[in-house]
Amino acid sequence: MKAKASLTMALLLTLLSGVSCSRFFSSPTSVVRNLMGDITAGKIDDAAALLSSNYIQSKGGMVSVKQKLADVAWVVKEKKNLKSFEVQTEEVFGDLASVTASVVSSDGITRTIKFKLVKENGAWKIDSVEPDFL
């Protein structure tokens, strides 16, 4: 009973803090979809929260990453450069995962993007992107 009450309280606090359960209890595919949705919506802080600490460090820190995310969000919004985004495959290997997606730009060009993810403190985080658009 005490464990059930604790779980209920944890879920309630999560909801009240503005973090949806789908973001908290996520799969690698949902993390990638959330990243693309956050970029499209201009939610830079939310997008940055989906990146691993290793990725952030490799890009020069959080300030640099957020600026790059904002630049990509601007291109997507102002130039209406993203026609569609679709996840093709997901592979999970313990605490590592790979998600391959296709992106179709407004000019009709299809690109394949490969996301590598790592579990960090129990949550999936994007650890690399190829080709790197950040």
C-alpha positions as CSV (number, residue, x, y, z in Angstrom):
1,M,0.0,0.0,0.0
2,K,2.8,2.4,0.9
3,A,4.6,1.6,-2.4
4,K,1.4,2.2,-4.4
5,A,0.9,5.6,-2.6
6,S,4.6,6.5,-3.4
7,L,4.2,5.6,-7.1
8,T,0.9,7.6,-7.3
9,M,2.6,10.6,-5.7
10,A,5.6,10.3,-8.1
11,L,3.3,10.2,-11.1
12,L,1.3,13.2,-9.8
13,L,4.4,15.2,-9.2
14,T,5.6,14.4,-12.7
15,L,2.4,15.5,-14.2
16,L,2.3,18.7,-12.1
17,S,5.8,19.6,-13.0
18,G,4.8,19.7,-16.7
19,V,6.7,16.5,-17.8
20,S,4.3,14.1,-19.5
21,C,4.5,10.4,-18.7
22,S,5.2,9.6,-22.4
23,R,8.4,11.7,-22.2
24,F,9.4,10.2,-18.8
25,F,8.7,6.6,-19.6
26,S,10.0,6.6,-23.2
27,S,11.5,4.4,-25.9
28,P,14.3,5.4,-28.1
29,T,11.8,6.0,-31.0
30,S,9.7,8.3,-28.8
31,V,12.8,10.3,-27.7
32,V,13.7,10.8,-31.4
33,R,10.1,11.8,-32.2
34,N,10.0,14.2,-29.2
35,L,13.3,15.7,-30.4
36,M,12.0,16.4,-33.8
37,G,8.7,17.7,-32.5
38,D,10.4,19.9,-30.0
39,I,12.6,21.4,-32.7
40,T,9.7,22.0,-35.0
41,A,7.7,23.7,-32.1
42,G,10.7,25.8,-31.1
43,K,10.9,24.1,-27.7
44,I,14.7,24.4,-27.3
45,D,14.9,23.6,-23.6
46,D,12.8,20.4,-24.1
47,A,14.9,19.4,-27.1
48,A,18.2,19.9,-25.3
49,A,16.9,17.8,-22.3
50,L,16.8,14.8,-24.7
51,L,20.5,14.9,-25.4
52,S,23.1,13.0,-23.5
53,S,25.7,14.7,-21.4
54,N,28.4,13.3,-23.6
55,Y,26.8,14.8,-26.7
56,I,26.3,18.2,-25.0
57,Q,30.0,18.2,-23.9
58,S,31.2,17.2,-27.4
59,K,29.3,20.2,-28.9
60,G,30.9,22.7,-26.6
61,G,28.4,22.8,-23.8
62,M,24.7,23.5,-23.2
63,V,24.8,27.2,-24.4
64,S,26.3,26.1,-27.8
65,V,23.8,23.2,-28.1
66,K,20.8,25.4,-27.4
67,Q,22.0,28.0,-30.0
68,K,22.4,25.3,-32.6
69,L,18.9,23.9,-31.8
70,A,17.5,27.4,-32.1
71,D,19.1,27.8,-35.5
72,V,17.7,24.5,-36.7
73,A,14.2,25.4,-35.3
74,W,14.4,28.7,-37.1
75,V,15.2,27.1,-40.5
76,V,12.4,24.5,-40.0
77,K,9.8,27.2,-39.0
78,E,10.8,30.2,-41.2
79,K,11.7,28.3,-44.4
80,K,9.1,25.5,-43.8
81,N,11.9,23.2,-44.6
82,L,10.5,20.0,-43.1
83,K,7.8,18.2,-45.1
84,S,7.8,14.9,-43.2
85,F,9.7,12.8,-40.6
86,E,9.3,9.1,-40.3
87,V,11.1,6.5,-38.1
88,Q,12.2,3.5,-40.1
89,T,13.9,1.2,-37.6
90,E,14.8,0.9,-33.9
91,E,17.3,-1.5,-32.5
92,V,18.0,-1.8,-28.7
93,F,21.2,-3.4,-27.3
94,G,20.9,-3.2,-23.5
95,D,21.6,0.5,-22.6
96,L,22.4,1.4,-26.2
97,A,20.0,2.0,-29.1
98,S,19.9,3.0,-32.7
99,V,17.0,4.7,-34.5
100,T,17.0,5.4,-38.3
101,A,14.6,7.9,-39.7
102,S,13.9,9.5,-43.0
103,V,13.3,13.2,-43.4
104,V,11.7,14.8,-46.5
105,S,12.5,18.4,-47.0
106,S,10.1,20.9,-48.6
107,D,12.1,20.6,-51.9
108,G,11.3,16.8,-52.0
109,I,14.8,15.6,-51.0
110,T,14.8,12.6,-48.7
111,R,17.6,12.2,-46.2
112,T,18.3,9.4,-43.8
113,I,19.3,10.3,-40.3
114,K,20.8,7.8,-37.8
115,F,20.4,8.5,-34.1
116,K,22.5,6.7,-31.5
117,L,21.0,6.7,-28.0
118,V,22.3,5.8,-24.6
119,K,20.5,5.2,-21.3
120,E,21.6,7.9,-18.9
121,N,20.2,7.8,-15.3
122,G,17.5,5.4,-16.6
123,A,16.3,7.6,-19.5
124,W,17.1,7.3,-23.2
125,K,19.2,10.2,-24.4
126,I,20.5,11.0,-27.9
127,D,24.2,10.5,-28.0
128,S,25.0,11.1,-31.6
129,V,23.3,12.1,-34.9
130,E,24.6,11.2,-38.4
131,P,24.7,13.3,-40.4
132,D,25.0,15.8,-37.6
133,F,22.6,18.7,-38.0
134,L,23.4,20.3,-34.7
